Amino acid sequence: MLEVNKGYKSGFISIIGRPNSGKSTFLNRVIGQKIAIMSDKPQTTRNKVQGVLTTDKQQMIFIDTPGINEPRHKLGDFMLKVAKNTLREVDAILLMVDSTDRIGKQDRYILEMLKGNETPVFLVMNKIDLIHPDKLLSVIESFRKEYDFADVLPISALEGINIEKLLEVLTGYLPEGPQYYPADQVTDHPERFIISELIREKVLHLTHEEIPHSIAVVIEKIKREEDSEMIRINATIMVERDSQKGIVIGKKGALLKEVGVRARKDIEMLLGTKVFLELWVKVQKDWRNKKIHLRDFGFRDDEY
């Protein structure tokens, strides 16, 4: 039984919104290090990623969910289920919105999904550094007409604007509770998961529009060398078509090599030691629509 200290606040906060609203950028900003990957492509986040922020007065567990979008394959169904299920287990919900976009069909779908939910919902207007204040007010008003929010919080996750104010407001809504995680723990995901995500992020960055979200990264082995502090990591990048394999490898292996160089730097920062990273590319046709492959690659819908 976890001990509840009088005056100590703790709780779970879900971050939802349509793709590219800045949820992962916000989570990384709040936690102070990269635990969620970022990309300008939609639906970068696939599993729910929990980030833990601990102070001497409170512990906030943020849950970054996949961008809510109409699913087009079994992986999309999985991602939507993950996003919806987090709403049942939290103390507050942050609806993250790109301030530069007008309210649209996807936003209304999310708001309809939230109706009847007794959990307080906060409208977080992200990217305010990219919009004039007068235009921001009109966007806020369009959302307020659709839903009765607990509060509206304009921020810039990228620039760090109003983040402390947001945390202060959230604290007022959290119940007294225990410290669920040790003070030095920033995520509940194992290192293996974060390493695979860091590799996937580099592929997304370097392939631009050539590779859709038809890649997965499987960590085959993590082993510390006996005669040194170096950690050896073997990973396989899964794609759906032979043509995609050629793109990920690149001419004379150049693109795959660059993926390895960039990923290794982030992994060494994560692990605090030297890393030898070996990458392979393998074709698994139409894996996003085959439940057996989704489970093999870590997408287990029975866990949510």
Buried (B, 14 or more C-beta within 10 A) or exposed (E): EEEEEEEBBBBBBBBBBBBBBBBBBBBBBBBEEBBBBBBEBEBBBBBBBBBBBBEEEBBBBBBBBBBBBEBEBBBBBBBBBBBBBBBEEBBBBBBBBBBBBEBEEBBEBBBEBBEEEEBBBBBBBBBBBEBEEEEBEEBBEEBEEBBEBBBBBBBBBBEEBBBEEBBEBBBEBBEEBEBBBEEEEBBBBEBBBBBBBBBBBBBBBBBEEEBBBBBBBBBEEBEEEEEEEEBBBBBBBBBBBEEBBEBBBBEEEEBBEBBBEBBBBBBBEBBEEEBBBEBEBEEBEEBBBBEEBBEBBBBEBEEB
